[in-house]
Amino acid sequence: FTETGHIKVQVSSQQVDATCVLTVQVSDTGRGIAANQIPHLFAEFYRAVDKNAPTVPGTGLGLSIARRFARMMGGDISVRSVLKAGSCFSFTSQLKILEEPQSPAEFPNAKHITDDPQALDHDLGVKSILLVDDTQSNRMVVRSFLKKSNVEIIEAEDGAKALKCLEQRPVDLVLLDMKMPIMDGEETLLEMARRGGRIAATPVIMLTANAATEDRQRFLALGALGYIAKPVKKSVLLSEIRSVSAVSHEAKTAL
């Protein structure tokens, strides 16, 4: 689907105890996908239609099979796309680490890779976070990014379980995935607002593969204070948590 421009593959990994979470991103500068077709891409036998482009042979099974494989490996697959500008498909998987990594001294030519120095400052302004995501590998990645932050992390697999957690105890921040079974992120956000009090006042950062400007504006209009596009990057996550924490603290001070 990319007649001109480029196709780029990026691979990264994050070690969590004896497991490695592998993330692969494949981005292109091709024709892109219309926004109304994206929610159906991973359905069996569904094929995106572009009246202005030649028909490409296929059965519409490739992406549904790819998602099934990704989930069998403890991960998932998602897509971000802008029509006529290109697409980015991302998938994750969990891999067991069979051996301890060899000492860096054995690889004198290897480059030492670090995150943005700002991201290494782990004073996030919060002490507890409710992490809501139905995909285990996504939760593992976020947990690994916050490992050195001295932040208590409570996990929930869907919005209904997240609300039960909030009923039982207060938290400083909610990281809320958009696409989930039973109760998705948007429904959860609206229900938090409806319940009022401490639950409604809890700041929320949305996690979503929908990276369009209108999506960000819609989430903020619904009451979220922050927004992070998947796949989540450590520096972006820490920066957004600090920012939302500061805004929330100022609001409480003003009250």
C-alpha positions as CSV (number, residue, x, y, z in Angstrom):
1,F,0.0,0.0,0.0
2,T,3.0,2.3,-0.1
3,E,3.8,3.3,-3.7
4,T,6.1,6.2,-2.7
5,G,7.9,7.2,0.5
6,H,9.1,4.6,3.0
7,I,8.3,1.7,5.2
8,K,10.0,1.7,8.6
9,V,10.2,-1.1,11.2
10,Q,11.1,-0.3,14.8
11,V,11.8,-2.9,17.5
12,S,12.1,-2.3,21.2
13,S,12.0,-4.5,24.3
14,Q,11.5,-4.0,28.0
15,Q,12.6,-6.6,30.6
16,V,10.2,-7.4,33.4
17,D,11.7,-9.9,35.8
18,A,12.2,-13.1,33.7
19,T,10.1,-11.9,30.8
20,C,10.8,-9.6,27.9
21,V,8.0,-7.6,26.4
22,L,8.8,-7.1,22.7
23,T,7.2,-4.2,20.8
24,V,7.4,-4.0,17.0
25,Q,6.1,-1.0,15.0
26,V,5.7,-1.0,11.2
27,S,4.9,2.4,9.8
28,D,4.5,3.6,6.2
29,T,3.7,6.6,4.1
30,G,1.0,4.9,2.1
31,R,-2.6,5.6,1.4
32,G,-3.7,5.3,5.0
33,I,-7.1,4.1,6.3
34,A,-10.3,6.0,6.7
35,A,-11.3,6.6,10.4
36,N,-14.6,4.9,10.0
37,Q,-13.0,1.7,8.8
38,I,-10.3,1.3,11.5
39,P,-12.7,-0.2,14.2
40,H,-13.5,-3.0,11.8
41,L,-10.0,-3.8,10.5
42,F,-9.4,-6.8,12.8
43,A,-12.7,-8.5,12.1
44,E,-12.7,-11.7,10.1
45,F,-13.3,-11.3,6.3
46,Y,-13.4,-7.5,6.6
47,R,-11.6,-5.6,3.9
48,A,-11.1,-1.8,3.9
49,V,-12.4,-0.2,0.7
50,D,-10.8,2.7,-1.1
51,K,-12.7,3.7,-4.3
52,N,-9.8,5.7,-5.5
53,A,-7.2,2.9,-5.3
54,P,-6.8,-0.3,-7.2
55,T,-8.3,-3.4,-5.6
56,V,-5.8,-5.7,-3.9
57,P,-6.5,-9.4,-3.7
58,G,-7.2,-10.9,-0.3
59,T,-9.8,-12.5,1.9
60,G,-9.7,-10.1,4.9
61,L,-8.3,-12.6,7.3
62,G,-4.7,-11.4,7.7
63,L,-5.2,-8.9,10.5
64,S,-7.6,-11.1,12.4
65,I,-5.1,-13.9,12.4
66,A,-2.3,-11.6,13.3
67,R,-4.2,-10.3,16.3
68,R,-5.0,-13.9,17.4
69,F,-1.3,-14.8,17.3
70,A,-0.3,-11.6,19.2
71,R,-2.8,-12.4,21.9
72,M,-1.7,-16.0,22.1
73,M,1.7,-14.6,22.9
74,G,0.4,-12.4,25.7
75,G,0.3,-9.2,23.6
76,D,-1.9,-7.4,21.2
77,I,-1.9,-5.5,17.9
78,S,-3.2,-2.0,17.2
79,V,-3.2,0.6,14.4
80,R,-3.0,4.3,14.0
81,S,-3.7,5.8,10.6
82,V,-4.3,9.1,8.8
83,L,-6.0,8.9,5.4
84,K,-3.6,9.7,2.5
85,A,-0.7,10.1,5.0
86,G,0.1,6.5,6.2
87,S,-0.4,4.0,8.9
88,C,1.4,2.5,11.9
89,F,0.7,-1.0,13.1
90,S,2.1,-2.0,16.4
91,F,2.2,-5.4,18.1
92,T,3.6,-6.7,21.4
93,S,4.4,-10.2,22.7
94,Q,5.8,-11.6,25.9
95,L,9.0,-13.7,25.6
96,K,10.6,-15.8,28.3
97,I,14.3,-14.9,29.0
98,L,16.2,-18.2,29.0
99,E,19.6,-16.9,30.1
100,E,21.0,-14.1,32.1
101,P,22.2,-11.3,29.9
102,Q,26.0,-11.3,29.3
103,S,28.1,-8.6,30.8
104,P,28.4,-5.5,28.7
105,A,32.2,-5.8,29.1
106,E,32.0,-8.8,26.7
107,F,30.6,-6.4,24.0
108,P,33.1,-3.6,23.8
109,N,31.5,-2.1,20.6
110,A,27.9,-2.1,22.0
111,K,26.3,1.3,22.5
112,H,24.7,2.0,25.8
113,I,21.2,3.3,25.3
114,T,19.4,5.4,27.9
115,D,16.1,7.3,28.1
116,D,15.7,11.0,28.0
117,P,17.5,12.3,31.1
118,Q,14.3,14.1,32.1
119,A,12.5,10.7,32.1
120,L,15.0,9.4,34.7
121,D,13.7,11.9,37.3
122,H,11.1,9.7,39.1
123,D,9.5,12.2,41.3
124,L,6.0,12.1,39.7
125,G,4.0,13.9,42.3
126,V,1.7,10.9,42.9
127,K,1.9,8.0,45.3
128,S,-0.7,5.6,43.9
129,I,-2.0,4.8,40.4
130,L,-4.9,2.7,39.2
131,L,-3.8,1.1,35.9
132,V,-6.8,0.0,33.8
133,D,-6.1,-2.1,30.7
134,D,-7.4,-5.5,29.5
135,T,-4.1,-6.5,27.9
136,Q,-1.6,-8.0,30.4
137,S,1.5,-7.1,28.3
138,N,0.4,-3.4,28.2
139,R,0.1,-3.4,32.0
140,M,3.5,-5.0,32.3
141,V,5.1,-2.3,30.1
142,V,3.6,0.5,32.1
143,R,4.5,-1.1,35.4
144,S,8.1,-1.6,34.2
145,F,8.3,2.1,33.3
146,L,7.2,3.1,36.8
147,K,9.3,0.5,38.6
148,K,11.8,3.1,40.0
149,S,9.2,5.7,40.8
150,N,8.1,4.4,44.3
151,V,4.5,4.5,43.1
152,E,1.9,1.9,44.3
153,I,0.2,0.5,41.2
154,I,-3.2,-1.2,41.4
155,E,-4.4,-3.0,38.3
156,A,-7.8,-3.6,36.8
157,E,-8.8,-5.4,33.5
158,D,-11.8,-3.3,32.6
159,G,-13.8,-0.3,33.6
160,A,-16.2,-2.2,35.9
161,K,-13.4,-3.6,38.0
162,A,-11.7,-0.1,38.0
163,L,-14.9,1.4,39.5
164,K,-15.0,-1.2,42.3
165,C,-11.3,-0.4,43.1
166,L,-12.2,3.3,43.3
167,E,-15.1,2.6,45.6
168,Q,-12.8,0.7,48.0
169,R,-10.0,3.1,48.2
170,P,-8.7,6.5,46.8
171,V,-5.9,6.7,44.3
172,D,-3.9,9.7,43.1
173,L,-4.3,9.0,39.4
174,V,-6.0,6.6,36.9
175,L,-4.3,5.4,33.7
176,L,-7.4,4.4,31.6
177,D,-7.3,2.4,28.4
178,M,-9.9,3.3,25.8
179,K,-10.7,-0.1,24.2
180,M,-11.8,-2.7,26.8
181,P,-14.5,-5.3,27.1
182,I,-17.4,-5.1,29.6
183,M,-16.9,-1.3,30.1
184,D,-14.6,0.7,27.9
185,G,-12.6,3.8,28.8
186,E,-15.2,6.3,27.7
187,E,-18.0,4.6,29.6
188,T,-15.8,4.4,32.7
189,L,-14.9,8.1,32.5
190,L,-18.6,9.1,32.2
191,E,-19.5,6.8,35.1
192,M,-16.8,8.3,37.3
193,A,-18.2,11.8,36.6
194,R,-21.7,10.6,37.4
195,R,-20.8,9.2,40.8
196,G,-19.3,12.5,41.8
197,G,-17.3,13.2,45.0
198,R,-13.8,11.6,45.4
199,I,-14.2,9.3,42.4
200,A,-15.2,12.1,40.0
201,A,-12.3,14.2,41.3
202,T,-9.7,11.6,40.6
203,P,-7.5,12.7,37.7
204,V,-7.5,10.5,34.6
205,I,-5.0,10.0,31.8
206,M,-6.4,8.1,28.7
207,L,-4.3,5.5,27.0
208,T,-5.4,4.9,23.4
209,A,-4.3,3.9,19.9
210,N,-6.5,6.7,18.5
211,A,-4.0,9.5,18.1
212,A,-6.0,12.0,16.0
213,T,-6.4,15.5,17.3
214,E,-10.2,15.2,17.6
215,D,-9.8,12.1,19.8
216,R,-7.6,14.0,22.2
217,Q,-10.1,16.9,22.3
218,R,-13.0,14.5,22.9
219,F,-11.3,12.8,25.8
220,L,-10.4,16.1,27.4
221,A,-14.0,17.3,26.9
222,L,-15.3,14.2,28.7
223,G,-13.2,15.1,31.8
224,A,-9.8,13.4,31.2
225,L,-6.8,15.6,32.2
226,G,-4.3,13.8,30.0
227,Y,-3.9,11.7,26.9
228,I,-1.2,9.2,25.8
229,A,-1.1,7.5,22.4
230,K,-0.1,3.9,22.2
231,P,2.4,2.3,22.1
232,V,3.3,4.1,25.3
233,K,6.8,5.6,25.5
234,K,8.5,5.9,28.9
235,S,9.5,9.6,28.6
236,V,6.0,10.6,27.4
237,L,4.3,8.6,30.2
238,L,6.4,10.1,33.0
239,S,6.0,13.6,31.5
240,E,2.2,13.3,31.2
241,I,1.9,12.0,34.8
242,R,3.9,14.9,36.1
243,S,1.9,17.4,34.1
244,V,-1.5,16.0,35.2
245,S,-0.3,15.7,38.8
246,A,0.7,19.4,38.8
247,V,-2.7,20.5,37.3
248,S,-4.6,18.4,39.8
249,H,-2.6,19.7,42.7
250,E,-3.2,23.3,41.6
251,A,-7.0,22.6,41.3
252,K,-7.1,21.2,44.9
253,T,-5.1,24.1,46.2
254,A,-7.5,26.6,44.6
255,L,-10.4,24.8,46.3
